């Protein structure tokens, strides 16, 4: 996944800070915009995790800071609900002019309400996904209700929201009462996915029920069991991203994935050291893979380790080779189980003759053959298992040519 920082002007000339996340092959099938929660920013872990996960499904994802939040210009009191919707439209227009019109909107909490409203005004949007969204925009006013009387009297006051000070004014407060979100959802007529935690204490689950009731099909609801409102557990945000990525495939035609080519490279991998630990995104022709390290060695365990993939390649190649050989011979091989493990061992421990003791790679391969086979056939299949291309590659000396490219 490649990240590019963007600076997008909104309708008032304020510059919005944004990041464009691209798939590993840097050739997205479609573009999405992510709208963060009230008083949050695009750097929230849930926003980053979901955006990164969506790139695995071929999306280029723009995550940005609303006016007055994160690294975007402006004041917080300018970040009322209508301004959020306007910012979304500005980002959509920017992408249309400079890249490609986005077709998916994803919103978290109040950002979910904003993407529903923006989608009703943008013809290029084909689908919408919300996470913990309120069914009533006015719902968020309880977060600064302690300052409502004072703002009515003074016009502008400082309030505490989530432990942080923010300035609000009368226009900011009044704007949250102007939007009839249930009616907008009812008229949306675009595929919508509503995701919500049943234990959400910030925006209750009844909000999801109301949104779902007012929406027209195709509509979907997925519960985020045991998740908090901000999806602080990475497992929850990664799950949400995978659900959105799978769900939206129904409404977006699958394109032939292009490999980011360096010469004749068949595969490409990318590790963002600024945001990831060891998690590496890999593109191989039409498929996306994730590699990681287990938590025991400092990884996040979001995918198999490199040696897990090495073992998997040997397993798959062995099983496929046995299938092809048995079919050609018309033998009754019905199922194959291949068990592989890898270790580093000393050459003298394995009775390998070397000038001096050295550490060698040691693979064990246990094969279970199921079918009506005689002893001679089983013996021959065991021999064939060592002739699969990956086995032969590992058994032979390999040569590498490495270059640095700009």
Buried (B, 14 or more C-beta within 10 A) or exposed (E): BBBEEBEBEBEEEBBBBBBBBBBBBBBBBBBBBBBBBBBBBBBBBBBBBBBBBBBBBBBBBBBBBBBBBBBBBBBBBBBBBBBBBBBBBBBBBBBBEEBEBBBBBBBBBBBBBBBBBBBBEBEBBBBBBBBBBBBBBBBBBEBBEEBBEBBEEEEEBEBEBEEEEBBBBBBBBEBBEEBEBBEBBBEBEBBBBBBBBEBBEBBBBEBBBBBBEBBEEBBBBBBBEEBBBBBEBBEBBBBBBBBBBEBBEEBBEEEEBBBBEEEEEEBBBBBBEEBBBBBBBBBBEEEBBBBBBEEEEEBBBBBBBBEBBBBEBBBBBBBBBBEEBBEEEEBEBEEBEBEBEBEEEEBEEEEEEEEEEEEBEBBEBEBEBEBEBEEEBBEBBEEBBEEBEBBEEBEEEEEEEEEEEE
